[in-house]
Amino acid sequence: MKGGVSAGLTFISLAILAAGIFIGYSSAHALEGLMEELSGAFLPLIGVPAHVLALAIFVNNFSKTLVAMLLGVVLAVPPMIFVLVNGFILGAASFFVVKERGLLFLLAGILPHGVLEIPALALSCALGIRIGISAYGKLRGRNAEVKSTIKACLKTYFKLVAPLLLLAAFIEAYVTPMLLEAL
């Protein structure tokens, strides 16, 4: 499969994400001071109109997943680190949200947009791994077509990942706050 995403690579991406979540959740107690500092980074977003917030979320997620995917050319390492770190942050944040507000609050804050954003993250990582496999093949002297793999992965990214991220951003900006206020 030249540039498409395979179920195996997507599974690997999800496994890396799950490992990051587990590590983040398990070690969150040691990060309490850091998490308090990081939460301050979101203060400028309070009171921002929902359409601006949705755009900011989309641009952030779109640019980071796209760059991580394209950096897969470095033997697939950057997209795997990206998804691991995102899992770690999600796990650590989940620990504190559950501790302060409970599991229902966590689920209401993640599930509505997470059902789209998490698969988009995993797909972008899988595409990055695919690019890395192609680059590795080229390094090994195989007849790997890195440029065509990147083009095919970009096509898949814009066809699948970007729309999922866009929809997730609007859900996160419009639906999630309503659900959290209701709790």
Beta strands, then each sheet from edge to edge (+ up, - down):
end
